Amino acid sequence: MISAFDLFKIGIGPSSSHTVGPMKAAAAFMLALDESQRSRLRRLQVTLLGSLAWTGRGHGTDKAVMLGLSGFSPETVDPDDAERRIGVIATATELVLKDRMTIHFDPVQDIVFNFDEPTPVHPNTLRFAALDQDGHELRAETWYSLGGGFVQREGETSSAAESSTEIPFDYRSAAELIEMCDRSGLSIAQVVLANETAFADEASVYDRLDRLVAVMFDCIDRGIRTDGQLPGGLKVKRRARSLHARLQASESRNVRHSIAAMDYASLYAIAVNEENAAGGRVVTAPTNGAAGVIPAVLRYYTDHCDGSSQDGVRIFLLTSAAVGGLCKMNASISGAEVGCQGEVGVACSMAAAGLTAALGGSSRQIENAAEIGMEHHLGMTCDPIGGLVQIPCIERNAFGAIKAINAASLALSGDGSHHVTLDQVIRTMRDTGADMQTKYKETSRGGLAVSVPDC
């Protein structure tokens, strides 16, 4: 089972695979050191390979690793204080570990960007080595950042909880999920909730869902309030605040050149992804690069759809989690593995399903909406200019949100019957990603990344 809370995680920008994942892996490596190893520890060395090397600087992977080695987690680290801490490490060339122990650490020497070594297991690979004063290896581990903040230590497959806890609905495909809904009389959201309550009581599940929504909406509001220039060298100016002002001005003059609700959905997505690009607090949904789609469509539901409710919001998230879980289980949500079709494409599919469910759609209408959302992102590359999650990523989230709303509308206008199934389109996404040239998968060596100067 892939939990809703595996897919939706509170963290910081700009990337779930390049920031959140490496920070978690670094912290886990430090926790794995035993007392004897810690007592002899004098140096740490980190090697970034594959996509983590090619776009690691633009995505802040080196910074994330330093924070993780220092004992910080993506969910609790203060994004406003993170840059200061990184500056202190670089200036002092030392790390203050979680137990207050201090060791020498020079980011220039001790974080290696290895562009040449192949990554046969996963394109987001990183290695950690703990060394004693003579340079002898005390412990070494290889980790994979699988996308969406998921990480895996080499040689491990699943957690003990995943292997020992029995869930009532163990579906592995959309077809199985719908069959279970038909047989049980439950909605998709109710099936997901039943699985979640195998691990926690219903009140706790709802509390965590409500917390996620609060962070999503706070991120939208912060993005709308904030202006200025995004970090990284592209000199991209934030637009959400000025877009919001123009929308409000148009409404006051009763200007009807566009559909206001859709304009607001675009605004919400841009606000989130500008916050993400600035390293702010976001909810991985299912990745950071696609973090604006689901909050935008969810805010569209609460602010622009008649009859919206807290129950509808929870139904939205639970249903979208089912679709995201199927995409991760049967394909990938990693841009470095399958391109942006696995990030914004999956987020659009999840949001389309969630909105359809919140608006009262049947299980087959929900599956139809998810299929439409994914189908029309097939083949989308991941080619960020300068290795930054800014161009085309920010606008791409706005388009993903609009497509999700349109997909839900189309699905709700029909009876749920359709020619292409969600399972078929997920398989196609997986196969398309496998066929896609590596340079188009989050390396910044193809597409827009080389067609447009980054400075």
Secondary structure, DSSP 4 states (H G I P E B T S, - for coil): ---HHHHSEEEESS-IIIIIHHHHHHHHHHHH--HHHHHH--EEEEEEEEHHHHSHHHHTHHHHHHHHHTT--TTTS-HHHHHHHHHHHHHHTEEE-TTS-EEE--HHHHEEEESSS--SS-SEEEEEEEE-TTS-EEEEEEEEEEETTEEEETT----HHHHH---S----SHHHHHHHHHHH---HHHHHHHHHTTTS-HHHHHHHHHHHHHHHHHHHHHHHH--SB-SSSS-PBP-HHHHHHHHHHHHHTT--SS-HHHHHHHHHHHHHHHHHHTT-EEEESS-STTTTHHHHHHHHHHHHSTT--HHHHHHHHHHHHHHHHHHHHHS---HHHH-GGGTHHHHHHHHHHHHHHHTT--HHHHHHHHHHHHHTTTT--B--GGG-S-TTHHHHHHHHHHHHHHHHHHHHTS-S--SS-HHHHHHHHHHHHHHS-GGGBSSSSSTHHHHS---
